[in-house]
Amino acid sequence: MTVEARTMEPVGTGWRGLVRLGAAAAVFVVVMIPLQAAVFILSPPPSTVEGFFALFQDNPLLGLLDLDLLLTLDYLVMIPFYLALYVVVRRVAPAWGLLALVFGLFSVVLLVVSREATFSMWMLSNEYAAATSATDKAALLAAGTTLLTLYNGGTFATSYILGAISTLLFSAMMVRHHIFGRLPGLVGILTGLTMLVPANAGPVGLTIAMVSLLPTAVWLILLIPHLLRVARETPTGQHDRPVAATTGGPDIDRRH
């Protein structure tokens, strides 16, 4: 039996739905990538708090999009995707798969924390528009500055790098153990390498982040049919539970 055939063993009936959900999550992210790029190109985000306040008063939806509403949705949707990859990788590399999963989930948590400005800036803009005194306006501008600092700060950069490490670990295990063949793993390694430079690391980081969208989309597209096949090949009678002894006596767990 080849290494690739061995790693494609059924993952268990209880995991089938999760693997399919992970594939659906990948489809969602692939669809979102060109939309996010279009929003950034057609409506670059303002560079000042006052600019965001004015944008939210003029077009709240565009303000939310410019503050990464779609990116936040992408990261949340990546949760079942990371779990699906772990379900597959854990069969041959449980420790490394778990580490990749933890990095990926922490990446999601930190991204959501760093995007506090997405909705809070809208609320501040409404208060700013209703404020009548210079003191109140100054306080609201200071609050908006704090939100943008968090938005562009170290929490987001850490989230970005953790996501890159997660992608690298999962992809390295795919290459090493010939999971899904070599191509998805190699493209995933390229994707992870391009993500090691955070998007908020100046013009260079922003440029690399835009470039990384292409290998990211290709990686997800390559993984989708493989994840669906893994779920489809799971036997309907298989369950992840101890197998009863056939010679009588108490049930024992025969899995090792």
C-alpha positions as CSV (number, residue, x, y, z in Angstrom):
1,M,0.0,0.0,0.0
2,T,1.4,3.4,-0.9
3,V,1.7,6.3,1.5
4,E,-0.9,8.3,-0.4
5,A,-3.4,5.4,-0.3
6,R,-2.8,4.9,3.4
7,T,-3.5,8.5,4.2
8,M,-6.8,8.5,2.3
9,E,-8.4,6.0,4.7
10,P,-11.9,7.0,5.7
11,V,-12.0,9.6,8.4
12,G,-15.1,8.2,10.2
13,T,-18.8,8.7,9.7
14,G,-19.0,11.2,12.5
15,W,-16.6,13.6,10.7
16,R,-18.2,13.4,7.3
17,G,-20.4,16.5,7.7
18,L,-17.6,18.5,9.1
19,V,-15.3,17.7,6.2
20,R,-18.1,18.7,3.8
21,L,-18.6,21.9,5.7
22,G,-14.9,22.6,5.4
23,A,-15.2,22.2,1.7
24,A,-18.1,24.6,1.6
25,A,-16.2,27.1,3.7
26,A,-13.4,27.0,1.1
27,V,-15.9,27.7,-1.7
28,F,-17.2,30.7,0.3
29,V,-13.7,32.1,0.8
30,V,-12.8,31.6,-2.9
31,V,-15.9,33.6,-3.9
32,M,-15.1,36.3,-1.4
33,I,-11.5,36.9,-2.5
34,P,-12.3,38.8,-5.8
35,L,-15.1,40.7,-4.0
36,Q,-12.6,41.9,-1.3
37,A,-10.1,42.8,-3.9
38,A,-12.7,44.8,-5.9
39,V,-13.8,46.7,-2.8
40,F,-10.2,47.7,-2.0
41,I,-9.4,48.8,-5.5
42,L,-12.7,50.7,-6.2
43,S,-13.0,52.2,-2.7
44,P,-9.6,52.5,-0.9
45,P,-10.2,53.0,2.8
46,P,-9.7,56.5,4.3
47,S,-6.5,57.2,6.0
48,T,-7.9,59.3,8.8
49,V,-10.6,59.0,11.5
50,E,-12.4,62.0,10.1
51,G,-12.5,60.3,6.7
52,F,-14.0,57.1,8.2
53,F,-16.6,59.2,10.1
54,A,-17.6,61.0,6.9
55,L,-17.7,57.7,4.9
56,F,-20.0,56.1,7.5
57,Q,-22.4,59.0,7.4
58,D,-22.4,58.9,3.6
59,N,-22.5,55.1,3.0
60,P,-22.4,52.8,6.1
61,L,-22.2,49.6,4.1
62,L,-19.1,50.8,2.3
63,G,-17.6,51.9,5.6
64,L,-18.1,48.4,7.0
65,L,-16.6,46.9,3.9
66,D,-13.6,49.2,4.0
67,L,-13.0,48.1,7.6
68,D,-12.8,44.4,6.6
69,L,-16.3,43.1,7.2
70,L,-15.7,40.6,4.4
71,L,-12.3,39.6,5.8
72,T,-13.9,39.0,9.2
73,L,-16.5,36.7,7.7
74,D,-13.7,34.9,5.8
75,Y,-11.8,34.2,9.0
76,L,-14.9,33.0,10.8
77,V,-15.8,30.7,7.9
78,M,-12.2,29.3,8.0
79,I,-13.0,27.6,11.4
80,P,-14.7,24.6,9.8
81,F,-12.0,24.6,7.1
82,Y,-9.2,24.3,9.6
83,L,-11.1,21.6,11.5
84,A,-11.7,19.7,8.2
85,L,-7.9,19.8,7.4
86,Y,-7.2,18.6,10.9
87,V,-9.6,15.7,10.6
88,V,-7.7,14.6,7.4
89,V,-4.1,15.3,8.6
90,R,-4.6,13.8,12.1
91,R,-4.7,10.3,10.6
92,V,-0.9,10.4,9.8
93,A,0.4,13.4,11.8
94,P,-1.9,14.0,14.8
95,A,0.5,16.2,16.8
96,W,1.5,18.5,13.9
97,G,-2.1,18.6,12.7
98,L,-3.3,19.7,16.2
99,L,-0.6,22.4,16.3
100,A,-1.7,23.7,12.9
101,L,-5.3,23.7,14.1
102,V,-4.5,25.6,17.2
103,F,-2.5,28.2,15.3
104,G,-5.3,28.6,12.8
105,L,-8.0,29.0,15.5
106,F,-5.9,31.6,17.4
107,S,-5.5,33.4,14.2
108,V,-9.3,33.7,13.8
109,V,-9.7,34.9,17.4
110,L,-7.1,37.6,17.2
111,L,-8.4,38.8,13.8
112,V,-11.9,39.2,15.3
113,V,-10.5,41.1,18.3
114,S,-8.4,43.4,16.0
115,R,-11.5,44.2,13.9
116,E,-13.3,46.0,16.8
117,A,-13.3,49.1,14.6
118,T,-15.6,47.6,12.0
119,F,-18.8,48.3,13.8
120,S,-17.6,50.6,16.6
121,M,-16.4,53.2,14.1
122,W,-19.9,53.4,12.7
123,M,-21.3,54.1,16.2
124,L,-18.6,56.7,16.9
125,S,-19.4,58.4,13.5
126,N,-23.0,58.8,14.5
127,E,-22.1,60.3,17.9
128,Y,-19.6,62.6,16.2
129,A,-22.3,63.8,13.7
130,A,-24.6,64.5,16.6
131,A,-22.0,66.1,18.9
132,T,-22.2,69.9,19.3
133,S,-19.2,70.8,21.4
134,A,-15.6,70.8,20.4
135,T,-14.7,68.8,23.5
136,D,-17.1,66.0,22.6
137,K,-15.8,65.9,19.0
138,A,-12.2,65.8,20.2
139,A,-13.0,62.9,22.5
140,L,-14.7,61.0,19.8
141,L,-11.8,61.5,17.4
142,A,-9.5,60.2,20.1
143,A,-11.6,57.1,20.5
144,G,-11.6,56.6,16.7
145,T,-7.8,56.9,16.7
146,T,-7.6,54.2,19.3
147,L,-9.8,51.9,17.2
148,L,-7.7,52.5,14.1
149,T,-4.5,51.8,16.2
150,L,-5.9,48.5,17.2
151,Y,-7.1,47.8,13.7
152,N,-3.6,48.4,12.2
153,G,-1.6,47.1,15.2
154,G,0.2,44.1,16.5
155,T,-2.9,42.0,17.2
156,F,-3.8,41.9,13.5
157,A,-0.1,41.2,12.5
158,T,0.0,38.4,15.0
159,S,-3.2,36.9,13.6
160,Y,-1.8,37.2,10.1
161,I,1.4,35.4,11.0
162,L,-0.4,32.6,12.9
163,G,-2.6,32.0,9.9
164,A,0.5,31.7,7.8
165,I,2.1,29.2,10.2
166,S,-1.1,27.2,10.2
167,T,-1.2,27.1,6.4
168,L,2.5,26.1,6.3
169,L,2.1,23.3,8.8
170,F,-0.9,21.8,7.2
171,S,0.7,22.0,3.7
172,A,4.0,20.6,4.9
173,M,2.1,17.5,6.3
174,M,0.3,17.2,2.9
175,V,3.6,17.1,1.1
176,R,5.4,14.9,3.5
177,H,2.6,12.3,3.7
178,H,1.4,12.7,0.1
179,I,-2.1,13.7,1.2
180,F,-4.1,14.7,-1.8
181,G,-0.9,14.5,-3.9
182,R,1.9,16.9,-3.8
183,L,0.4,19.9,-5.7
184,P,-2.1,21.2,-3.0
185,G,0.7,21.0,-0.4
186,L,3.2,22.8,-2.5
187,V,0.8,25.6,-3.4
188,G,-0.2,25.8,0.3
189,I,3.5,26.3,1.3
190,L,3.8,29.1,-1.3
191,T,0.6,30.6,0.2
192,G,1.9,30.4,3.7
193,L,5.2,32.0,2.7
194,T,3.5,35.0,1.1
195,M,1.5,35.4,4.3
196,L,4.5,35.7,6.6
197,V,4.6,39.4,5.8
198,P,1.6,41.1,7.5
199,A,-0.6,43.2,5.3
200,N,-0.1,46.2,7.7
201,A,3.7,46.1,7.3
202,G,3.7,49.2,5.1
203,P,3.4,49.3,1.3
204,V,5.5,46.2,0.9
205,G,3.2,44.2,3.2
206,L,0.1,45.5,1.4
207,T,1.5,44.6,-2.0
208,I,2.5,41.1,-0.8
209,A,-1.0,40.6,0.8
210,M,-2.6,41.4,-2.6
211,V,-0.3,39.0,-4.4
212,S,-1.0,36.3,-1.8
213,L,-4.7,36.3,-2.8
214,L,-3.9,34.3,-6.0
215,P,-2.1,31.3,-4.4
216,T,-4.6,31.4,-1.6
217,A,-7.5,31.0,-4.1
218,V,-5.6,28.3,-6.0
219,W,-4.9,26.4,-2.8
220,L,-8.5,26.4,-1.7
221,I,-9.7,25.4,-5.2
222,L,-7.3,22.5,-5.2
223,L,-8.4,21.3,-1.8
224,I,-12.2,21.5,-2.3
225,P,-12.7,18.4,-4.5
226,H,-10.3,16.4,-2.3
227,L,-12.2,17.2,0.8
228,L,-15.5,16.3,-0.8
229,R,-14.0,13.0,-2.0
230,V,-12.8,12.2,1.6
231,A,-16.3,12.8,2.9
232,R,-17.9,10.8,0.1
233,E,-15.6,7.8,0.6
234,T,-16.4,7.5,4.3
235,P,-18.3,4.2,4.8
236,T,-21.9,4.8,6.1
237,G,-21.5,2.0,8.6
238,Q,-18.3,3.3,10.2
239,H,-18.4,4.9,13.6
240,D,-15.7,6.4,15.7
241,R,-16.3,4.2,18.8
242,P,-14.9,1.2,20.5
243,V,-15.5,-2.1,18.8
244,A,-17.1,-4.8,20.9
245,A,-15.1,-8.1,21.4
246,T,-16.6,-11.0,19.5
247,T,-15.6,-13.7,22.0
248,G,-17.8,-12.5,24.8
249,G,-16.9,-10.6,27.9
250,P,-16.7,-6.8,28.3
251,D,-16.3,-4.5,25.3
252,I,-12.8,-3.5,24.6
253,D,-11.3,-0.8,22.4
254,R,-9.4,-2.6,19.6
255,R,-8.1,0.5,18.0
256,H,-4.5,1.4,18.5
